[in-house]
């Protein structure tokens, strides 16, 4: 609950901050945040699996298994991070036109 609450609070605060600048900035902020959240949820699914595997290993008091799972999940996380970074960098020029035709919003998205 704390994780979701802090995420929602941060999202609301960032939206409030963007609203001070104007409509195009808020629209760009919402598009960028939605795009970011999709990838955050994809990556979060793997972290939940890792937590389950680690808790099972700790329940069995298997230090070797904990180390093995930790090493494996760390390497998976690094690989995922690199892949997601490449995807986001590759899609960045095209993302604005998927969501809007408003030139002011597109210009704001390109500055992010």
N, C-alpha and C positions, 0 to 999 in steps of 0.2 A: 504494500500500500504506500509506503514511504517513497519508493522508486517512482511509481506512477504519479503520486501527488507532487513530487518535486519536478517531474517532467512537465506536468500540466501547468504548474505555477510558472516555470521558466518560459513555457510557450506563451502563456497569457501575458507575462511581463514583456517579452520580446515583441508581441503584437502591440501592446500598449505603447511601447517605445517607438515602433515603426509608425504608429498612427499619428504621432506628433509631426511627422514629415509630410504626409499627404496620402492621397488615395493610391497613386501609382506605387509608392513605397510599400504600402500595406499589401497591395495585390502581389507585388514581387516577393514580399516577405512570406506571404501565405503559400505561394507556389514553391518557393525554395524550401520552406519548412515541410511541406507535404512530400516533396521529393526526398528530402533528407529522412523523414520519418519512415518511408517505405523501406529504405535500406537499414535503418536502425532496427526495425522490427524483424527484418530478415536475419540480421546478425544476432539479435536477441534470442532467436529460436535456438541457435547453436549453444549459446551460453546457458540456457535452461538445461539442455541435454548434458552439458559439462557438469553443471551443479549436481544433477542426479547421479551421474557416474562417480563423481568425487564423494558424494555422501554415502553411496553404497560401499566404496572402497574404504572409507573411514569407519563405517559401521563394522566392516570385517577386520578393522585394525591392520590393514595391509599397507605398510609404508611403501613398499615397492610398487604396488598398484597405484597408489596415490601419486607417486612420482611419475610413473609411466603415463597416467591419464593427464596429469598436469603438463608434462612435456608435449604430449600429442596435441592436446587442446590449444596450447600456446602456439604451436606450429600451424595448426588449422586457423587460428585467429589471425596470425600474421598473413597467411596466404589469402584468407578472406578479405582482410583489409586492403591488400594490394590489388586484388581483383575488383573490389568495389570502387577503389580509387580510380582504377583504369576505366571502369564503366562510367563513373560520374564524369571523369575528364573527357571521355569520348562522347558522351551524350550532351555535355554542357552547351555546345553551340546550337543544338537542336531543341532542347527542352522548352525554351520560351515559346516557340511557335506551336508546341503541342497544347499549351494552355491558354494562349491569348494572341490576339492580333493587334492589341493596343501597343503602339510604338513606345509610349512612355513607360509602360510596364516592362516591355522587352529591354529597353535601355537600362532600367533599374536592375533587372535580372542579370544583365551582362556585367554589372559592377560587382555582383556578389561573388 
